[in-house]
Amino acid sequence: MGAAGLQIRTATAADAALILRFIRELAIYEKAESSVQTDEAGIVASLFGDDAKARALVCEVDGTAIGYAVYFYNYSTWLGRNGIYLEDLYVSPAHRGSGAGKALLQHIARIAVAEGCGRFEWSVLDWNEPAIKFYEAAGAKPQSEWTVYRLEGDALKAFAGNG
């Protein structure tokens, strides 16, 4: 619990449509709506299937879902410990500033501490000033010396020798 009526719970397969809606809203905000390629079945399989590697949380106010977070575990060879990587943190625009985003972030931070994780990290678009200010206010520091590289789609298949 955080702000009045705010509750964070572990998502279930019954939340797949809700999570997909939030994913699409986030993609629209990030100017990448066409990048969403999954569907409800994909959400169920990837977040709630027997071999699911990621976890999801739903944030509610008085029983109404207003946001979500998706995270997974990574590993630091330098620390010799797991870490948590936050894939998505989203709060509906009408509820921003309510403390919901901070509550979600703190909830995952508590999981990281309880599980002995050495890091809690995420990426943010360089133009997303509200998010950058929010994260810096929480004490997070940008890792500007690192550049993210990605292989996906046909490039990934080609590199793997399957293209």
N, C-alpha and C positions, 0 to 999 in steps of 0.2 A: 504494500500500500504506500501511496505517496500523498498527492493532493487529494482532497475530499472526493470520494467515490472512485478514485483511480485504482485499477487492479491490473496486474500483469500475470498472465497465465501461460503455461506451456500450450502451444498449438496442437491440435489433433487433426487427423485426416478430414474430419467434418469441417475444418476451417479452410480447406483447399480453395474453394471459390472466393472466399474473403481474401485470402493471401494473394491470389491471382489478381483480384481487383486492386489491391494495394500496390502490387508490383507494377501494374499498368499505370496507376496514378503516379508512382515514382518515376517511371520511364517517361511519362509525359512531362513532368517537372524537369527532368534531366535532358529533355529534347532528344529522346531516343526511343520513342514509342515503337517504331518499326523494328527495334532490336529484340523485343519480347517475342520469343519463339515457342514458349511453353504453353501448356494448357492445364486444365484441372488434373488430368491423369498424370501429367508430368510432375506437377506439384506433389500429388499423393505419393508417387513412386520415389521422388528424390528427397522428400522431407519426412515421409512416414513409412516408407518401405522397409523391409527387413535389413537391407544393406545401406540405408540412408546414412549419409556422412554429415549432413547439416541438421541444424535444429532451428526451430522457430518459436517465437513468443508472440502473443497478442496482447495489446494494451486496450483496456476497456474503461469507460467512464459510465458508471451506473448501468452496467450490462451492455453498453453499446460499444462496439469495436471502433477505435479511433486511430490505431496504428499497429505496427508490427516491427519485428526485427528477425533477421536470419543470421546465424553465425555458424562457424565450424571451427574445428581444432586444427592448428598447424603445429609446426615443430621448429625449435631453434637449436641448431647444432652447437652454437656458441654457449647457450645457456644449459643445454642438455635437458630441456624441459618443453612441455607443450605450451602453446599459446592459444589465444582465441582470436579469430579473424572475423570481424563484423562485416558481413556481406551487404546487408541492407538495414537501414534504420529509417522508418518513415512514420510520420504523424500527419493525419489529414489537416489541410490548411486551416480549417475552422478551429482546430484544437492546438495549433502551435502557440507556444508561449504559456501553456497550461502546466508545464512541468512533466508532460508525458514523455518527451524525448529524453530528458534527463533521467527520468525514472527507468526507462528502458536501458539506457546506457549504464546506469548504476547497477541494475539487476544483473546485467551480463558481467560487469566488473566484479560483483560479489561472487558469481559463479567462478570466474577466473581465479580469484583469491582462494576460494574454498577448495578448488581443485589443484592448487599449487602451480598454476600457470605463471610463466615468467613474463608474458606480454599480452596485451590486449591492443589490437591495431585494426586499422581500416584505411580506406582510401576515400578521398573527397575530390570532386571536380574543382579545378583551380578557379573557376568563375563563381562558385557557390559561396559567396561571402557570408550569408547567414549561417550556413553550416560550419564554415571555418571559424567564425567568431564563437559559435556554440561550443565547438570542440576545444578551442583554445581556452575558453572560460572554464572548461572542465579540467584544464591542466594538461591536455594533450599537446604534443609538439610535432610539427611537421618533420618528415624525414626527407628533406630536400636533396640529400646526396644520392638518393635512390631513384631510378627511373623504372617504371613498370613496363615490362615487355609482355606481349601476348601472341600466342599462336591460336587461331581458331578457324573453324570452317574448312574450306578447301586448302588453305595454307597448312593447317594442322595435319590434315590427311596426307598432303603431299610430302611433308617433312617426315611423317611416320612411315612413308613408303606405301601408303594405301591410296594414293591419288593418281 
